Amino acid sequence: MMKKGLYVIDGIFLARRLTGVERFAYNMVKEMDALVKPGRFILLAPMKSENEMELKNIKLVKYGHFKGYLWEQTDLAYFILKHRARCISFCNTVPVLASRGVVFLHDISMRVNPGFFSTNFRGCLSILCWCLMYRAIVMSGVKIATVSEFSKSEMIRYYKIDKDRISVIHSAWQHMEDIEADYGILQRLGLEKGKYYFGMATAAPNKNTKWIIEAARQHKDSIFVLAGHMSEGVCPENRPENLILAGYVSDGEAKALMGSCRAFILPTFYEGFGLPPMEALASGAEGIILSDIPCLREIYGDIASYIDPHDYDNTCLEVKEQSPGDIQRFLDRYSWKISAKALLRLL
């Protein structure tokens, strides 16, 4: 399946909180470990990495002096060059001086939608750095993987990349099976199964939490719940009485809230994949209400109900009825094993 040679996996994700692309990396490495033979792969992580992985066939090595992006561009790059290896990067970045291999570029939102991000000095500097990284990836010889045909089309559109250089390898949901739902959160918030709508609040403007707030104003007979680190800071003081702010919740509490809701709502303006609705369906949600944008249409098709994320005056809460069989057939299209096998074929 693969030519001889050493592959070094960029383990920077082990030094971060496991959300988003970090969780993608963790689950891909976990599944790859079950498929590969010993001796071909090293997972290289910073010395001060908070997270651990129990691996059988992929060797975990903690290495270097630095942390964060500096570790990636120095310690990781040096190790790859020293061992004449290729790199697998899962989290949108590459060691620029050692960029042979494969990089997962989940989206190019910083390039497409700079207005979604802070316009202060630090925010502008962050946008510039990310756009330089995108350009470095494009100009290098590294193969690119992304998580949707939509993200692939965006990269071709903005950077004129040869379509054959980009592979689509989807995200998946099976990690939810390893999380035990904590239903105590329902009692603490005074919620009943199937009697509320649920969404996650973040500081990112593209997540469009405002839509859920306005939906709560217009549908006073329904209960809405927002969870997440930012949920207590996204609402005005005169927030609707039927909107519950859950604040930070654990993975187990999030799974319980997802699995017991009438529908999970994602009114986002822009996504590279949009995993939370899939996690909600895998947890037992009765339905999902999503923005009518190309990426979500591609991934979720007929399994979801769709809304106009820009229309705050006519918020629709229609939930498309789906049988458990329909939902399972949808979920069966996506798995970490399928994605890991696709990556190994690419290598």
Residue pairs with C-beta under 8 A, 6 or more apart in sequence:
1 344
1 345
2 40
2 344
2 347
5 40
5 84
5 85
5 86
6 40
6 41
6 42
6 83
6 84
6 85
6 86
7 40
7 41
7 42
7 85
7 86
7 87
7 88
7 101
7 347
8 41
8 42
8 44
8 76
8 79
8 80
8 83
8 85
8 86
8 87
8 88
8 101
9 29
9 41
9 42
9 43
9 44
9 58
9 87
9 88
9 90
10 44
10 72
10 76
10 87
10 88
10 89
10 90
10 91
10 93
10 94
10 95
11 43
11 44
11 45
11 46
11 49
11 60
12 45
12 46
12 68
12 69
12 71
12 72
12 76
12 91
12 93
13 21
13 22
13 25
13 26
13 51
13 90
13 91
14 26
14 43
14 45
14 46
14 49
14 50
14 51
14 52
14 53
15 45
15 46
15 48
15 49
15 50
15 51
15 67
15 68
15 71
16 22
16 51
18 26
18 51
21 90
21 91
21 92
21 104
21 106
22 91
23 175
24 90
24 91
24 104
24 106
24 147
24 171
25 90
25 91
25 104
26 51
26 53
26 175
27 172
27 174
27 175
27 336
28 90
28 336
28 339
28 340
28 343
29 43
29 53
29 55
29 58
29 90
30 53
30 55
30 336
31 336
31 337
31 339
31 340
32 41
32 58
32 340
32 343
32 344
33 55
33 56
33 57
33 58
34 56
34 57
34 337
34 340
35 337
35 340
35 341
35 344
36 57
36 58
36 344
37 57
38 56
38 57
38 59
41 57
41 58
41 59
42 58
42 59
42 60
42 61
42 85
43 53
43 55
43 58
43 59
43 60
43 61
44 61
44 62
44 63
44 76
44 79
45 60
45 61
45 62
45 63
46 62
46 63
46 64
46 66
46 67
46 68
46 71
46 75
47 62
47 63
47 64
47 65
48 67
49 62
52 60
53 60
63 75
63 79
64 71
64 74
64 75
64 76
64 79
65 71
65 74
65 75
66 74
66 75
69 93
72 93
72 94
72 95
73 95
73 96
73 97
76 87
76 95
76 98
77 95
77 96
77 97
77 98
78 98
79 85
80 86
80 87
80 95
80 98
80 100
81 97
81 98
86 100
86 101
86 102
86 347
87 94
87 95
87 98
87 99
87 100
87 101
87 102
87 103
87 142
88 101
88 102
88 103
88 343
88 347
89 95
89 101
89 102
89 103
89 104
90 104
91 104
92 103
92 104
92 105
92 106
92 133
93 103
93 133
94 101
94 103
94 133
94 136
94 137
94 140
94 142
96 136
96 140
99 136
99 137
99 140
99 141
99 142
100 141
100 142
101 142
101 143
102 142
102 143
102 144
102 145
102 343
102 346
102 347
103 137
103 142
103 143
103 144
103 145
104 144
104 145
104 146
104 147
104 169
105 134
105 137
105 144
105 145
105 146
105 151
105 155
106 146
106 147
106 151
106 272
106 273
107 146
107 147
107 151
107 154
107 270
107 271
107 272
107 273
108 134
108 151
108 154
108 155
108 158
108 159
109 116
109 206
109 270
109 272
110 117
110 126
110 127
110 130
110 131
110 134
111 130
111 131
111 134
111 158
112 154
112 158
112 270
113 206
113 269
113 270
114 127
115 205
116 204
116 205
116 206
116 269
116 270
117 123
117 126
117 127
117 205
118 124
118 126
134 159
135 159
137 144
138 155
138 159
138 161
143 165
143 167
143 346
144 155
144 161
144 165
144 166
144 167
145 166
145 167
145 168
145 169
145 343
145 346
146 152
146 155
146 166
146 167
146 168
146 169
146 272
147 168
147 169
147 170
147 171
147 272
147 273
148 168
148 170
148 272
148 273
148 295
148 298
148 299
149 168
149 298
150 272
150 294
150 295
150 298
151 168
151 272
151 273
151 295
152 163
152 166
152 168
155 161
155 166
156 163
156 166
167 342
167 346
169 339
169 342
169 343
169 346
170 273
170 299
170 334
170 338
170 339
171 273
171 275
171 278
171 334
171 339
172 278
172 334
172 335
172 336
172 338
172 339
173 275
173 278
173 279
173 281
173 282
173 331
173 334
174 282
174 335
174 336
174 337
175 336
176 255
176 279
176 282
176 283
177 282
179 251
179 252
179 255
180 252
180 255
181 252
181 255
181 256
181 259
181 283
182 250
182 252
182 253
182 255
182 256
183 256
183 260
184 253
184 256
185 191
185 246
185 249
185 253
185 256
185 257
186 192
186 193
186 256
186 257
186 260
189 225
189 244
189 246
191 223
191 225
191 244
191 257
191 260
193 260
194 260
194 261
194 262
194 286
195 223
195 262
196 222
196 223
196 224
196 225
196 244
196 261
196 262
197 212
197 215
197 222
197 223
197 224
197 225
197 261
197 262
197 263
197 264
197 265
197 289
197 317
198 224
198 225
198 226
198 227
198 257
198 258
198 261
198 263
198 264
198 265
198 280
198 285
199 209
199 212
199 224
199 225
199 226
199 227
199 264
199 265
199 266
199 267
200 207
200 226
200 227
200 228
200 254
200 276
201 207
201 209
201 226
201 227
201 228
201 229
201 230
201 231
201 234
201 245
202 209
202 228
202 229
202 230
203 230
203 233
203 234
205 269
206 268
206 269
206 270
206 271
207 266
207 267
207 268
207 269
208 267
208 268
208 269
208 291
208 309
209 226
209 230
209 234
209 267
210 312
211 265
211 267
211 307
211 309
211 312
211 315
212 224
212 226
212 243
212 265
212 267
213 234
213 235
213 239
213 240
213 243
214 312
214 313
214 315
215 224
215 265
215 315
215 317
216 222
216 224
216 239
216 240
216 242
216 243
217 240
218 315
219 242
219 315
219 317
220 240
220 241
220 242
221 242
222 242
222 262
222 317
223 242
223 244
224 240
224 242
224 243
224 244
225 243
225 244
225 246
225 257
225 261
226 234
226 235
226 243
226 244
226 245
226 246
227 246
227 247
227 248
227 249
227 253
227 254
227 257
228 246
228 247
228 248
228 249
229 247
229 248
231 245
231 246
231 247
231 248
232 245
232 247
235 243
235 245
239 245
246 253
246 257
249 257
255 279
255 283
256 283
258 264
258 276
258 279
258 280
258 283
258 284
258 285
259 280
259 283
259 284
259 285
260 284
261 280
261 285
261 286
262 286
262 287
262 319
263 285
263 286
263 287
263 288
263 289
263 305
263 317
263 319
264 276
264 277
264 280
264 281
264 285
264 287
264 288
264 289
265 288
265 289
265 290
266 274
266 276
266 277
266 288
266 289
266 290
266 291
266 296
267 289
267 290
267 291
267 307
267 309
268 274
268 290
268 291
268 293
268 296
268 309
269 291
269 293
269 309
270 293
270 295
271 293
271 295
271 296
272 295
273 295
273 299
274 290
274 295
274 296
274 299
274 300
277 288
277 290
277 296
277 300
277 304
278 299
278 300
278 331
278 334
280 288
281 288
281 303
281 327
281 330
281 331
282 331
286 319
287 304
287 305
287 319
287 320
287 321
287 322
288 300
288 303
288 304
288 305
289 304
289 305
289 306
289 307
289 316
289 317
289 318
289 319
290 296
290 300
290 304
290 305
290 306
290 307
291 306
291 307
291 308
291 309
292 306
292 307
292 308
292 309
293 309
296 304
296 306
297 306
300 330
301 330
302 320
303 320
303 322
303 326
303 327
303 330
304 320
305 316
305 318
305 319
305 320
307 315
307 316
308 314
